[in-house]
């Protein structure tokens, strides 16, 4: 199926449709040349060059590799921000695509190449259309490490480029191609991390009575942690406590001195987030002590929950509904337990983060993943329509 054949006629801006091949080629070029967080030098230079060519006032080098393009038209006072992320992941690509990554161990496994190309397509089209107000396009580095948005804000992003509202989107595998998803309120989870070392006293596996076995203690901790969501969190709330790594020992007949655990902890509600930290800490230390061991725990708060503002979410949904019709909106799109540093932007300004279906693709962060180019035109068309509806 060609890109054009995959695009539904309704809602697609004719200027976007006319230039879609250009931006599919651009997207594939970005995929071929992925760059990690805060190292997006080629990408940011390409973005800045394109924006200048479209007539935007460009500020480059924000937080090292961030780029902001500003276009003002008419006498309107409203100010709109649209954001795309640019960085790739430290993953070795396992596709056979003709435009697969040319950088060993690095690939666009989350679709930021598509997000960037989509916003540039909208930027070009909006430069040729009328609106009244200030359009600010933010091309952000380092989303994958959760540092880009916060760094930009700390460098004075919104003082230098004030906006009344900000919007972004993420493609989502498993949702039908080109379908739009909207969530009011918490849409993506807060993510925290715990590193645990269970310290015992090692010895020969033939004489376990002379040791304090950290493997047994760590195993009991792993099982007990599963009770937190089941028994300490309101069933109407969502939470995740997952042990993703456990390391200890090297030989079958040697009991080690210590075992290390790594946890990811996710939630939406601040009170639940506090409760999770309290229970992880208490259970870990209490069980370790009950086995005669000691637990060294480092609990680190990560990204906050991404909370969409009601008015802005309703506005974006109404724009999509008017442009594409009810059949293109997911009627019951659920919050995701993944995290996104767009959360920081929404803490600073009103706005909404929406989702566009990537079809039956490999999951995000998979070495087999690829952005579906057929969703570029619908997503860019939505940005065009949203901008013109906001800047009146």
FIBA-583468 format. One line per 3 residues: number of its first residue (from 1); their letters; for each residue x, y, z of C-alpha. Coordinates in Angstrom, 3 decimals, decimal comma, always signed. Last residue first. Example, Ala and Ser with C-alpha at 12.3 -4.5 7.8 and 13.67 -1.06 7.14 Angstrom:
<nodes>
2) SA) +13,670 -1,060 +7,140  +12,300 -4,500 +7,800
</nodes>
This chain:
<nodes>
392) XXX) -7,827 +33,587 +15,551  -4,763 +31,582 +16,576  -6,367 +28,564 +18,220
389) XXX) -8,396 +27,317 +15,233  -5,495 +27,984 +12,858  -3,074 +26,115 +15,089
386) XXX) -5,420 +23,169 +15,593  -6,076 +22,850 +11,866  -2,393 +22,833 +10,980
383) XXX) -1,477 +20,506 +13,846  -4,279 +18,128 +12,810  -3,013 +18,159 +9,242
380) XXX) +0,458 +17,208 +10,474  -1,003 +14,211 +12,319  -3,115 +13,117 +9,346
377) XXX) -0,175 +13,527 +6,920  +2,411 +11,730 +9,067  +0,169 +8,766 +9,861
374) XXX) +1,009 +6,902 +6,628  +4,714 +7,098 +7,457  +4,307 +4,430 +10,141
371) XXX) +7,178 +4,937 +12,577  +9,355 +1,827 +12,799  +9,948 -0,667 +15,606
368) XXX) +11,937 -3,922 +15,249  +14,619 -2,988 +17,822  +11,682 -2,413 +20,208
365) XXX) +11,568 +0,819 +22,195  +7,913 +1,370 +21,228  +6,093 -1,770 +20,220
362) XXX) +6,359 -3,383 +16,764  +3,724 -2,075 +14,396  +0,065 -2,956 +13,966
359) XXX) -1,126 +0,606 +13,584  +0,769 +3,694 +14,645  -2,293 +5,270 +16,280
356) XXX) -1,988 +8,964 +17,091  -1,933 +10,139 +20,705  -2,527 +13,444 +22,446
353) XXX) -0,674 +15,595 +24,927  -2,645 +18,575 +26,174  -2,106 +22,147 +27,272
350) XXX) -1,926 +24,628 +30,080  +1,594 +25,825 +30,998  +4,336 +24,996 +33,513
347) XXX) +3,111 +21,644 +34,811  +2,135 +20,775 +31,245  +5,694 +21,417 +30,071
344) XXX) +7,011 +19,181 +32,853  +4,679 +16,344 +31,818  +6,080 +16,608 +28,286
341) XXX) +8,760 +14,514 +29,998  +6,852 +11,366 +29,082  +6,070 +8,183 +31,020
338) XXX) +4,585 +4,796 +30,151  +1,635 +3,587 +32,235  -0,788 +4,745 +29,532
335) XXX) -4,151 +6,393 +30,088  -7,053 +4,785 +28,182  -8,615 +5,703 +24,832
332) XXX) -12,318 +4,961 +24,968  -13,872 +6,471 +21,845  -10,750 +6,355 +19,695
329) XXX) -11,363 +9,204 +17,278  -11,243 +8,602 +13,514  -14,852 +7,461 +13,211
326) XXX) -16,099 +10,619 +14,919  -15,182 +12,860 +11,967  -11,769 +13,904 +10,670
323) XXX) -11,773 +17,701 +10,748  -14,579 +18,504 +13,176  -13,685 +15,629 +15,493
320) XXX) -9,987 +16,513 +15,416  -10,682 +20,159 +16,268  -13,134 +19,118 +18,981
317) XXX) -10,535 +16,775 +20,482  -7,943 +19,548 +20,543  -10,358 +21,928 +22,298
314) XXX) -11,511 +19,277 +24,787  -7,894 +18,565 +25,668  -7,193 +22,277 +26,074
311) XXX) -10,177 +22,773 +28,385  -9,448 +19,688 +30,507  -5,717 +20,095 +31,082
308) XXX) -3,699 +16,945 +30,464  -1,726 +15,509 +33,370  +1,561 +13,761 +32,605
305) XXX) +2,585 +12,112 +35,851  +5,871 +13,325 +37,272  +9,185 +12,089 +35,887
302) XXX) +11,633 +10,470 +38,273  +11,753 +10,157 +42,047  +14,705 +8,100 +43,220
299) XXX) +14,705 +5,477 +45,952  +18,142 +4,193 +46,991  +17,874 +1,234 +49,316
296) XXX) +20,507 -0,631 +51,321  +18,811 -3,652 +52,853  +20,415 -5,658 +55,678
293) XXX) +20,232 -9,391 +56,284  +19,108 -11,455 +59,276  +16,209 -12,900 +57,330
290) XXX) +13,666 -10,749 +59,210  +15,936 -7,752 +58,616  +15,708 -8,155 +54,838
287) XXX) +11,952 -8,504 +55,153  +11,589 -5,286 +57,124  +13,948 -3,227 +54,985
284) XXX) +12,335 -4,126 +51,697  +8,785 -4,022 +52,998  +9,188 -0,621 +54,627
281) XXX) +10,915 +1,046 +51,667  +8,565 -0,339 +49,034  +5,622 +0,584 +51,265
278) XXX) +6,571 +4,227 +51,808  +7,582 +4,798 +48,192  +4,321 +3,314 +46,975
275) XXX) +2,288 +5,402 +49,408  +3,893 +8,618 +48,172  +3,042 +7,776 +44,570
272) XXX) -0,486 +6,826 +45,585  -0,893 +10,266 +47,132  +0,487 +11,918 +43,982
269) XXX) -1,987 +10,016 +41,737  -0,814 +8,586 +38,419  +1,534 +5,747 +39,323
266) XXX) +4,672 +3,903 +38,315  +7,479 +2,139 +40,163  +10,423 +0,603 +38,286
263) XXX) +12,670 -1,628 +40,355  +16,294 -2,782 +40,266  +17,515 -5,487 +42,653
260) XXX) +21,065 -6,265 +43,761  +22,139 -9,329 +45,773  +24,890 -9,426 +48,399
257) XXX) +27,544 -11,546 +50,098  +27,128 -14,429 +47,698  +26,289 -18,065 +48,542
254) XXX) +28,762 -20,188 +46,582  +27,958 -23,635 +45,179  +26,062 -22,518 +42,065
251) XXX) +28,674 -19,944 +41,127  +28,490 -16,269 +40,200  +26,371 -14,594 +42,851
248) XXX) +23,735 -11,905 +42,715  +21,817 -9,909 +40,164  +18,114 -9,118 +39,935
245) XXX) +16,625 -6,900 +37,262  +13,212 -5,598 +36,262  +11,399 -5,781 +39,568
242) XXX) +8,040 -4,223 +38,816  +5,765 -2,114 +41,020  +2,904 -0,693 +38,969
239) XXX) +0,003 +1,527 +39,999  -3,522 +2,409 +38,946  -6,261 +3,610 +41,290
236) XXX) -9,762 +2,183 +41,712  -8,356 -0,834 +43,547  -7,048 +1,546 +46,252
233) XXX) -3,367 +0,741 +46,721  -1,926 -1,135 +49,711  -3,170 -4,701 +49,134
230) XXX) -2,836 -5,662 +45,469  -0,492 -2,845 +44,454  +1,775 -3,486 +47,429
227) XXX) +1,464 -7,276 +47,481  +3,869 -7,714 +44,574  +6,634 -6,272 +46,735
224) XXX) +6,348 -9,346 +48,937  +7,426 -11,680 +46,138  +10,515 -9,660 +45,249
221) XXX) +11,401 -9,223 +48,935  +11,210 -12,980 +49,549  +13,570 -13,580 +46,651
218) XXX) +15,961 -10,939 +47,993  +16,040 -12,665 +51,388  +16,694 -16,066 +49,795
215) XXX) +19,467 -14,655 +47,624  +20,881 -12,617 +50,533  +21,751 -15,815 +52,461
212) XXX) +23,076 -15,031 +55,915  +25,728 -17,707 +56,120  +26,917 -20,469 +58,445
209) XXX) +23,660 -22,386 +58,137  +24,129 -22,388 +54,370  +27,078 -24,785 +54,666
206) XXX) +27,217 -26,664 +51,359  +26,684 -23,447 +49,428  +29,923 -22,149 +50,861
203) XXX) +29,839 -18,626 +52,264  +28,305 -15,213 +51,996  +27,067 -12,914 +54,701
200) XXX) +24,054 -10,777 +53,904  +23,531 -7,467 +52,129  +20,396 -6,920 +50,031
197) XXX) +21,175 -4,076 +47,666  +18,157 -2,207 +46,378  +17,917 +0,348 +43,562
194) XXX) +14,507 +1,974 +43,331  +13,139 +3,937 +40,416  +10,239 +6,303 +39,988
191) XXX) +7,921 +6,941 +37,047  +4,869 +9,181 +37,027  +2,387 +7,800 +34,579
188) XXX) +0,852 +9,002 +31,360  -2,628 +10,417 +30,685  -3,624 +11,913 +34,038
185) XXX) -6,405 +14,436 +33,334  -8,370 +14,336 +30,092  -7,239 +11,666 +27,653
182) XXX) -7,403 +11,917 +23,871  -6,659 +9,318 +21,192  -6,586 +9,910 +17,455
179) XXX) -6,754 +7,061 +14,926  -4,202 +7,325 +12,113  -3,296 +3,631 +12,060
176) XXX) -5,333 +1,593 +14,514  -3,901 +1,630 +18,066  -1,433 -1,194 +18,702
173) XXX) +1,557 +1,086 +18,323  +1,105 +4,646 +19,626  +2,458 +7,779 +17,982
170) XXX) +3,032 +10,574 +20,432  +1,618 +14,075 +20,375  +2,294 +17,573 +21,630
167) XXX) +0,357 +20,665 +22,634  +1,114 +23,908 +24,463  -1,140 +26,720 +25,627
164) XXX) -0,893 +30,455 +26,285  +2,707 +30,564 +25,143  +5,679 +32,705 +26,150
161) XXX) +8,938 +32,236 +24,217  +11,739 +33,842 +26,226  +10,023 +33,471 +29,586
158) XXX) +8,585 +30,134 +28,485  +11,922 +28,605 +27,597  +13,884 +30,182 +30,443
155) XXX) +16,873 +27,861 +30,669  +15,174 +25,919 +33,458  +12,215 +25,299 +31,167
152) XXX) +14,542 +23,943 +28,492  +16,268 +21,700 +31,024  +12,955 +20,354 +32,324
149) XXX) +11,813 +19,562 +28,800  +15,042 +17,812 +27,819  +15,799 +15,729 +30,911
146) XXX) +13,596 +12,645 +30,876  +16,313 +10,442 +29,376  +14,289 +9,713 +26,253
143) XXX) +13,099 +13,295 +25,978  +16,633 +14,510 +25,368  +16,197 +17,290 +22,842
140) XXX) +13,114 +19,365 +22,092  +11,962 +20,930 +18,869  +9,617 +23,681 +20,027
137) XXX) +7,401 +25,445 +17,486  +5,982 +28,788 +18,579  +3,069 +30,285 +16,640
134) XXX) +2,166 +33,850 +17,520  -1,176 +35,427 +16,664  -3,572 +35,753 +13,776
131) XXX) -3,697 +33,020 +11,156  -3,355 +32,915 +7,395  -1,687 +30,072 +5,543
128) XXX) +1,631 +29,668 +3,708  +3,834 +29,517 +6,821  +1,292 +27,099 +8,251
125) XXX) +2,113 +24,552 +5,536  +5,848 +24,617 +6,180  +5,429 +24,361 +9,934
122) XXX) +2,924 +21,493 +9,606  +5,454 +19,485 +7,608  +8,142 +20,414 +10,157
119) XXX) +5,884 +19,179 +12,958  +5,376 +15,851 +11,215  +9,084 +15,412 +10,427
116) XXX) +9,971 +15,908 +14,086  +7,291 +13,512 +15,370  +8,279 +10,933 +12,776
113) XXX) +11,962 +10,996 +13,742  +10,801 +10,875 +17,343  +9,185 +7,561 +16,521
110) XXX) +10,185 +5,549 +19,587  +12,847 +3,174 +18,270  +14,787 +5,830 +16,390
107) XXX) +18,041 +3,930 +16,472  +21,490 +3,743 +18,070  +23,786 +0,752 +18,630
104) XXX) +25,624 +1,186 +15,338  +24,749 +4,432 +13,537  +23,500 +3,862 +9,985
101) XXX) +19,992 +3,247 +11,212  +17,643 +1,591 +8,753  +16,690 +3,486 +5,587
98) XXX) +16,446 +0,402 +3,331  +14,571 -1,326 +6,160  +15,973 -4,680 +7,219
95) XXX) +15,010 -4,231 +10,858  +17,012 -5,148 +13,953  +18,152 -1,702 +15,093
92) XXX) +20,657 -1,681 +17,952  +19,196 +0,340 +20,814  +20,708 +3,384 +22,535
89) XXX) +17,609 +5,493 +21,787  +16,883 +8,464 +19,534  +16,345 +12,159 +20,207
86) XXX) +14,145 +14,697 +18,410  +11,004 +15,507 +20,424  +8,225 +17,614 +18,905
83) XXX) +6,393 +20,509 +20,541  +3,628 +22,908 +19,537  +3,197 +26,220 +21,371
80) XXX) +0,406 +28,719 +20,737  +0,298 +32,428 +21,553  -2,853 +34,543 +21,400
77) XXX) -2,466 +38,267 +20,876  -3,840 +38,503 +17,363  -2,644 +41,316 +15,121
74) XXX) -1,803 +39,322 +12,035  +1,027 +36,825 +11,744  +3,897 +35,796 +14,001
71) XXX) +6,151 +32,843 +13,326  +8,553 +31,512 +15,943  +10,933 +28,554 +15,598
68) XXX) +12,586 +27,039 +18,646  +15,495 +24,595 +18,450  +17,051 +22,520 +21,237
65) XXX) +20,583 +21,168 +20,815  +22,601 +22,569 +23,718  +19,843 +23,371 +26,175
62) XXX) +18,751 +25,963 +23,603  +21,302 +25,881 +20,772  +19,043 +27,297 +18,090
59) XXX) +16,689 +30,269 +18,004  +14,846 +30,597 +14,714  +12,587 +33,328 +13,376
56) XXX) +10,413 +31,429 +10,949  +10,284 +32,158 +7,218  +9,942 +28,638 +5,785
53) XXX) +13,633 +28,522 +4,893  +14,503 +29,514 +8,442  +12,435 +26,577 +9,687
50) XXX) +14,173 +24,129 +7,358  +17,667 +25,263 +8,358  +16,808 +25,088 +12,060
47) XXX) +15,411 +21,563 +11,720  +18,450 +20,339 +9,785  +20,830 +21,868 +12,332
44) XXX) +18,795 +20,298 +15,156  +18,992 +16,861 +13,557  +22,706 +17,049 +12,840
41) XXX) +23,476 +18,174 +16,386  +21,107 +15,836 +18,262  +23,731 +15,003 +20,909
38) XXX) +21,706 +16,159 +23,932  +19,951 +12,777 +23,977  +21,110 +10,334 +21,307
35) XXX) +21,273 +10,881 +17,549  +19,691 +8,863 +14,750  +20,898 +9,273 +11,129
32) XXX) +18,953 +6,786 +8,991  +15,774 +7,549 +10,875  +16,297 +11,248 +10,230
29) XXX) +16,668 +10,505 +6,521  +13,533 +8,394 +6,693  +11,597 +11,274 +8,186
26) XXX) +12,895 +13,645 +5,515  +11,809 +11,281 +2,760  +8,365 +11,026 +4,362
23) XXX) +8,458 +14,800 +4,584  +8,994 +15,346 +0,883  +6,471 +12,643 -0,013
20) XXX) +3,810 +14,412 +2,062  +4,129 +17,721 +0,201  +0,854 +17,752 -1,751
17) XXX) -1,006 +16,001 +1,071  +0,095 +18,655 +3,539  -1,074 +21,401 +1,203
14) XXX) -4,418 +19,645 +0,739  -5,004 +19,381 +4,513  -6,152 +15,866 +5,316
11) XXX) -9,422 +15,885 +7,256  -11,374 +13,487 +5,069  -9,380 +11,724 +2,381
8) XXX) -8,060 +8,853 +4,492  -4,365 +8,332 +3,908  -3,221 +4,771 +3,238
5) XXX) -3,490 +5,155 -0,533  -1,160 +8,152 -0,431  +1,507 +6,310 +1,561
2) XX) +1,361 +3,429 -0,893  +0,000 +0,000 +0,000
</nodes>
